Amino acid sequence: MKTKINRREFVRNSALLGVAAGLTQATALTPLAQNKGSRPLVVSSANGLRATQQAMEMIRAGADTLDAVVAGVNIVEEDPKDMSVGYGGLPNEEGDVELDASVMHGPTKRAGAVASLRHIKTPSKVAKLVMERTDHLLLVGEGALRFAMAHGFKKEELLTEEARLVWLHWKESMSDRDAWGPGLASPEGSSTSSLFKARPDLLALAERFRAQPPTGTINCLAVNERGDMSGTTTTSGLAFKIPGRVGDSPIIGAGLFVDNEVGAAGSTGRGEENLKICGAHTIVEMMRQGMSPTDACLEACKRVAGSYNHNQAKLAKFSINFYALNKDGGYGGAALFGYSLPEKDGNRRRSQFAVHDGKENKLHELAYLYEAPDKM
Ligand code: ASP
């Protein structure tokens, strides 16, 4: 029997759980995008407005939903300005860009993924080829690269000059017990700022990334007019990671899950947390039980919070977002926090996601568990 959990009950339950967990601040929920849904529909993380536009245009022209979302995220993968995805992504601790991606095709119930893939700008395309041209699901590292080259991909340098400078600033700032960075005889002391003589505009960004190595990813989900669904998640992962580190993005059930009978879900943010709760699969299962996409995403956030016994000081140290759509074209998304920490200009940035509902392509606010990390 299906259990229907409506939003009012969910909020009440959340509040009760909050009290039980000793939360000092009421669980704040934004007005939610609870909608009946419309098809076709495309949802993405906030960096994906160009992806949702591209995917919607292709779906309207009759393309398969997976071809559409992959073409959408390819725009971001190939954009050197997005330092969290594909070409131009921030590298691992040794300065090598390592990419992870997954795809899932609802109608044929298939999936493919690559992890720790170097030298290929568009790992989502390689993940799709793993799905289509192998009897495996996940290829990693050197094997994934050789597989891509067998399919005609050319090895390319993915580290842009901007990403190299940001990485080198981090590398030189890591320790005064190694030899990286200006030495004892340097007239400028140990400051690394001379790295940015030719690019002074990058110093503030590099410093922000040094202080808190960023994550960042694009997840894109789509449902077409017939109710067929697909999704993809692609990322350069956590900046300055240990070589070989793999996050949630290429793990089916964590960074991405699609069930063509129910819905699709994905995640961006600290992959280690999502891996522990299998977020995307959890969300799809919650939707199967009757939860709306928004409430199911909030449930995933609550489970992440539960991994730290709702310890707010610890939760404030990372961010994680979930996105979902259902077969009817209903959609939603949720974050642990409604706002970022105050940025350079002193303002907080609202946690958002991108939605193309066939009429408008725009950013929407994510629902959230807690207001802002510094207000906890
Ligand atoms: N989830 C990605 C990872 O952990 C990074 C991110 O989305 O920010 O690799």
Residues whose N, C-alpha, C, O or C-beta is under 5 A from the ligand:
A	BS01	LIG	T215 G216 T217 T235 G237 L238 G247 D248 S249 S267 T268 G269 R270 G271 E272
